[in-house]
Amino acid sequence: MTITRRTLLAAAGAAPMLGICDSPMPTQTERRFEVCLSPEGLKADPELLRTVRDAGIYAVWLTGFLYGYWPYPIKATRAHAATARALGMEAHMVHVPLGHPGDSLGSMSGGVPLTPPRHWRMGMASSGAAFSGTSLHPPATAENEAALRVTAAEGFRKVFLDDDFRLAQSPGSIGGCFCGDHKRTWLEQHGYAEAQWSELMADIASRRLTRLVREWIDAACAELSGSYLAQRRAARPAQLGNMVMFMGSEQGGIRLADYRTELFRVGEGHFGDGEFSSPKGKMNELFSSLFHRRFAAPELAYSETTAYPATALSAANMAAKLTVSTISDVRTTCFMSGLTPFPKAHWAVLAPRMKHEAAIHGVLAGMRPAGPIKHWWGEAGRYVGNANPFSLALAIGVPFEVCSREPTEGWVFLGDHDAVHGPANAGGPARVAVARPGVQSRWIGARTVAESLPDLFRLKREILAGHPDCPYVQEERPATLAWYPEAGHALLWNLDEHTARLTIRHGDRSTPVEAPPLGSVLIPLGAPSKVKR
């Protein structure tokens, strides 16, 4: 199949008007729990659907079309959907539209192809290396449209595009396909010559947010959004959604504003105990979820809560991930583990934690966290960042606020590229910017602090000195404290694998709290109050 410049120009110049739902906005307020399962996993364990139903699962997402293939007979998928519905659960479908640069599925049988079929073109990285998946050429969109028509005809009314629907090989990489056709189209669109292409390559290699880089990324976003819009039309009357990868943003072709009223899976990135167990790993998960919630309505937001490979994440750590969604006000938790189910014994641990988190979420749903620490991931981070936020500041027991615009006050912990590119203005004396050592920050008066708990605990005393009315964890132990003054509560998340006996200080009051290993505790702090944000 040959891609034409006319096709690419149409995609690059388009401004798809996404964010227009075909169905009314949902009004879901309660926490729901759902799970992705493959037909091969259900065939291997016919009782699995009953097990997940008894644990409190609301809906099952079944494997559908995978980058050019239907790996399972639609008749079998239809039968599993009917069984799930007979057990009182909803049944939906997940497609993987473009494929992945490596195995991200973990098939039990090993019979599922890892790359798209040969008539799908490979992508080309800025280095010149060819790769499969996460690039967009004909006939990928057309074949995905056809698959979605089949899915809709089978009666599935919700379909997610898995997070391989992106134009970057990994979080933090600047994506788009750099093949000859995409190069010629981009140069032609802007009236550029070969010199501008060389300049673009140098800018991408050094992660400079220049006009050329912005134009390249905007063209990739238009191409991917155009494909999504075509697929959404084909899916009708089913509702379509995008599973966004960890810290996924414009640099991966994902123009986040285009998906504001779509089903939106917030991206998490640590799928095994080795990655997730550290406080930094947990805070990266929380940071990415909070970041994506800036662009997703809570009723449409889904968590990732993934283990991969299926046995890589302990039941305790998978249960701990549920608190990420509670703090982020993500209304639907979606358990995932590729094509192989995670250990069945996990459900005995997950079921009580699911009820616990749902009860807490019922108190906090719709409330915004407040605090002196400002959660911020700016335009530079979204376009040329390395997907490594200064997230550990969320683990020092000081409340935080999520900012959709550049903060003008409070303590702003900067990712490296947001620090380098600097703010549009000084921001006033009420703002303190904090960057990592070795980063040449352009923020006026920026402080340099290592992203380590000892260094941040020392800074904690200074932060609290300027905010005497703010609740906080008195001890220097890794813990997240989300404060919801409108609800008159705070949520404490113990990041330690052991029980923590902590003290919450709020004004002249001290509240002792015993937090279970990796557990969450809802703490009443008195009548709701108005707090300056």
Steps between C-alpha positions, in 0.01 A plus 500: 500500500637845406422805703424811297598853583143607442386265777766624740440865420131457570579343836769749596289801410186372666364637825278213614219618720513228758344544839145467364343192652232317307329412829419714805776558753481225763412597855686221675591602854577162657830316467492205259743217445551328167746252351651416161502129413587310185300213351804273548513586870129433541526174310778387734290583807124483437431606862698822473200713404313386809806572714534858379126558530506384863795731569294802391581540131247711311611437140731276298705629204574228244786488250394591148692623195879510533692708240371321191382171653202345672698255715188340648184384321228759544262216586706417809521866604124532458447197725722641775316832480168320537627313805624820661165669442312200637706538817387862530806672356536720194721381213711732284796465265861614475677548166873553451497710184865552400716251686793535735878513444528188720283230657253672730236228495647185656284244324454175693518294182766704326284490190419871475722686248719768652518728195245624246458312169751557222271726298514751788801730473760524772582829665830682504650665808692828486817290524409333169426162661188317382248372754160333499195650663430853629516652153214586271482412130222370280326258529513506882215747551278337239549151643432626851183668376384170352577319825302754702200450276517130580527573871200733492298248299574239769327722755803639687425857605837606640839449335839612627802549275792366701794730572687380194281760328775755505783620278789455743686181579516569873407764760721804470603441140419760235292311253359514153618292208817635337468298180550658158128554440438672831814710452397618152148576618616707796750697289239561233236606750724773644694592187828386656820374342745227601677746730192527721481120523859485624421773750192307620706185552755694707225661708336163569833342596563779753132526608474870423145632480544700180247611242601210276455242775162645588388486136621140465319385814183690413494323162538160670217586740275601211575172323420287805190700594378470143536122518318494835216708362458267201496200732250661732262556211539136396433381856154654526285437695782374723689754708874516433782578739877543504730323746773759543847377596699610807548879483362479145466838333558696180856373453346156440242633253233519771348848501340462840240773451349296215390226741333706772156345453611156390550193713849570631734249665755694706850366450700322766840353439629258764363151444722293729611502862851611409375821338203576722631414848712811556335827609624656174327227298170553681525876466566474127174304472315762700657790310402358160145429613457851643652650184261318269201583714554862397366389160241237596164523671496276809194316370689406183835429666634147536809383682760268353582289809710262292725207583740392226604228465192368675688379809732803530286702743412369844142510621604753767649738243207458263268587789717802581450630147130541579586799719647679198153505345336610824730800538466585128120461503515242222157339525575169328787266585596269214721202591727383217774240447536437128345185357586289805290560816690599811494237780149409606603518866542878461123544513487401869725799573345737247133452594517653851728781382255577218219546754725711722604734219143527369382614842771766524437608142132549580598775746757670276353468149486837327727668754829667404815456708663815636840578644825695468671249267397564139469204266606633159600349164526776245517540126873430479452179696216398272689573177865416572509366857654173612192367686688533829302741719631633832241278659664400828387828656155340523641246750602732785160530667425856386174564306504602136287668234477397134550802273376513143680831444843622598486548879544854626545404866605207715786254459533383139712187451617503139579230251834567333365636172237721660784642710729559201241675286391729779177687572340778304528734799651524846184374670533723804670458838247241617640235264808285563622282214704190582719320245739207516877558531677545170196654327548854378158630597375825351234544768580815695639417844483123445632278777710188440403192703587136441204271444566290810295455814766636739540819294126543460432441870744783578311723256168389655570705814544813291184435300290456813643811665318710241174304525408464868135409427589209272466143635807281466658174609721581797741210460764481230361182350402448134129575480263690274246734658223625273296777665141571399394807700155510335433153638668567833720191456849393405606172343822345628681242286770304681774429244681257730457122486465498880238648731572867565398685815482860390377832631295748299557856617236758411531833676519426872351150461684169478326190367675165545446262208595137457531433127523139379777392262453689169155591629282810491316669786231769480553759773232749610645844561194686619252720322571587135700817463584743226865478409703725277623294206 
